[in-house]
């Protein structure tokens, strides 16, 4: 795509949710391109802030502050990957009307602020499987999930954001694209849904304690992983692709992965022996070793907090998935999305999930988030 806007200046891309897994990947991708002005927006500064990008600390729930901070930024592109989770109970927050309203407000506030200059040309939005209701207990839906299937009836902040962008876009100089990702993997500190970082830290704790990384026993969920780097690539593709204008696309790596099959890869990359399968509760086993972490941060010179709560955010709340025994009839019910539509539109990139998992353990090691193998 062209590296200049309609006025001949280098284009400005604003990434909302820059400290999260997807936001940081998008920030890194565009900061690595010549001729871009890249601004990351989040309350916390992203881990290993990419050179060539600047960070704006901002709470998007504050409409007045957002207007003041963003009103003069002539952004050509908005990439929205911000997410606000309920601190006390993440899962309850997915259906909590107050939490739904917060996530709607964040999107409305940043879009309203950036669109006032008239420079905006495209809005890329990252959603997930909850748009299909995969988080609703007992919900029944087709496998795979398609973009054109009817909405499930319950309220959902993804739907509210979609409805808003559809409502205000007609007559505007900008278009939009929504990407619906499955089980995203990437790099972040202090996130709320990063179960993979919890698993990698647990493996490092096991190694430090001289113990094996225990394999769970039972039935593992089967998921479609999505590399945050792949989402960032698709966001860039959508900015200039006519077939992506005002469309929704599923996106994932292109393969399937059983959660339990991730354990041998993590064990190999962390350098810990893999134990025999047994039944256990992941968070209970994690808690037994958590006291080792502060000493490990000092011993290995890690560049992350000694406090595991600060490092992992609320991700421990969803980390129980690693030892969950799924009923056989529900192994695929965590969400399998069809990606035919985005391929037919021209985006053909894919990722071997085995390679992706190893890549992110190594990145964590390189960034001194966890000890080297």
Protein Blocks (a to p, Z undefined) as FASTA:
>chain_A
ZZbdfkopacddddehklmmklmmmmmmmmmpghiacddddfbdcehiaehiacddddfk
lmmlmmmmmmmmccfbdcdfbdcddfklmmlmmmgmklmmmmmmmmmmmmmmmmmnomaf
bdcddddfklnopmpghiacdddddfkbccdfbdcfklmmmmmmmmmmgopabdcddddd
ehiadddehiaklmklmmmmmmmmmmmnopacdddedjddddddddfklmmmmmmmmmmm
mklgopacdddehiacdfklmmmmmmmmnopacdddddddfklmmmmmmmmmmmmmmmno
pabdfblklmnmmmlmmmmmmmcccdfklmmmnopadfklmmmnopabdcdfklmmmmmm
mmmmmnomaccZZ
